[in-house]
């Protein structure tokens, strides 16, 4: 075991706003971590773009800094892997970025995952009723890649025609590191409509929706070689990338994953007290800027409004159903800015070196005897925090948030109540997803939480109380980074299978059990109110749309 303990791997996680890197030993201990911010360019009509060059530079900086912080000898690092948001990178014939907006700036060559420009294209694809849609919960989302590809073809023809490669961001990063054009099963199945259970693209789908040229070209621009996460790519880390990352050349580069799925790998495979693992009974809830739920099943089960079922997208030989909330941490951040007491909270938070949300959480915890008592602070305030639409279980990008129960109270206590009500709203959205899956036969035994916004004990307890399920926290503070590190260890041959690597490198930490009695009744009442408000908001929006057409 001494030899194992003296070898290390690097996991890289590229989120919406930053690139982070972590150095781990082969027992899953975090030795060092670092991050570098990434710019998001935001334009009209919910458009969001980034620069792949800036992202790669941030990755390189984060890796170098993490290794330096760890204090280890970089020559002992044997593997590297990546996870990232499901943003789309457009690369030209000479490896250069191509502009993805009318601004014609080649440096802005990434359409960010949350970009909504392809909403119209997604609606047309959904109206087509193609059988491929059976594997995306019957409705494709504008967050996915084929609607975005169709938007590019119809609106930026020069960029579309000139592009040699359309990459999911994860696959772009493994290409930069290894030179391999291989795509991950995780990215292609979940965001590009690859049929992993049949190991093929469906040419008829692309012909049907107007992307027939991709099929005619043999799909070379979106990926011919599709491999399992953790598969070693090419000849390993290239000399050029090794120099940029300050890592040894030729170390293993493992095919990566979408960031949320890496969080799943870093959490659901931990062993119970009896030493056994139960990934199929665990719902991975990755709670960050947005939130994602990941639930594995031996059977192919379609849940209306829930993405999938995806074959082998996270764990080999099983099906994955993926749902989530388009805005989670970002929804709470936005919600609290709407209150008149926000500037005062912002000032006090800055004095204490905290974010406004962290400051509010701290204040809530100081005023309750038990974390479960926090729901009492929300009183008659109810929040449906769907500011960026409903990803699941309604697959309704047009859904919008609503708040009921506002008074003229402008105090910090009033803002604190709004904050708690917002957290409850997110928790009820999660419960709605769990209920929809349960109705189709996918039963959740427990929730395993990860993501930056999910580290707060207050958040974890409210989730447990609202869903009436145990919430387990991973022992590692960086489970998404750990997920990528597990893939790096697998690629380097440190473990024979993904299951072996997960069991050896991950572990559970704290457990949050749901409250009973009056608290449980309060959440049950509020959950019903949440669903009613959601339905009324949807009905009003549809009425407004009819009125506009008249």
Secondary structure as UniProt FT lines:
FT   HELIX           2..5
FT   STRAND          8..14
FT   STRAND          18..25
FT   TURN            26..27
FT   STRAND          30..37
FT   STRAND          41..43
FT   TURN            44..46
FT   STRAND          47..50
FT   HELIX           52..70
FT   HELIX           74..76
FT   STRAND          77..84
FT   STRAND          88..91
FT   TURN            93..94
FT   TURN            102..103
FT   TURN            106..107
FT   STRAND          110..111
FT   TURN            113..114
FT   TURN            117..118
FT   HELIX           119..128
FT   HELIX           131..136
FT   TURN            137..138
FT   TURN            142..143
FT   HELIX           145..155
FT   HELIX           157..162
FT   STRAND          165..168
FT   HELIX           169..178
FT   STRAND          183..184
FT   HELIX           185..192
FT   TURN            196..199
FT   HELIX           203..209
FT   HELIX           212..216
FT   TURN            217..222
FT   STRAND          226..227
FT   TURN            229..230
FT   TURN            234..235
FT   HELIX           239..245
FT   TURN            249..250
FT   STRAND          252..258
FT   HELIX           259..265
FT   TURN            266..269
FT   TURN            273..274
FT   HELIX           279..281
FT   STRAND          282..287
FT   STRAND          291..297
FT   TURN            304..305
FT   STRAND          307..311
FT   TURN            316..317
FT   STRAND          319..325
FT   HELIX           329..337
FT   TURN            340..341
FT   HELIX           342..351
FT   TURN            352..353
FT   HELIX           356..366
FT   HELIX           371..374
FT   HELIX           375..378
FT   TURN            379..380
FT   STRAND          382..384
FT   TURN            387..388
FT   TURN            397..398
FT   STRAND          402..404
FT   HELIX           412..439
FT   TURN            440..441
FT   STRAND          446..450
FT   HELIX           452..455
FT   HELIX           457..467
FT   STRAND          471..474
FT   HELIX           479..491
FT   TURN            492..493
FT   HELIX           498..505
FT   STRAND          508..512
FT   HELIX           517..549
//
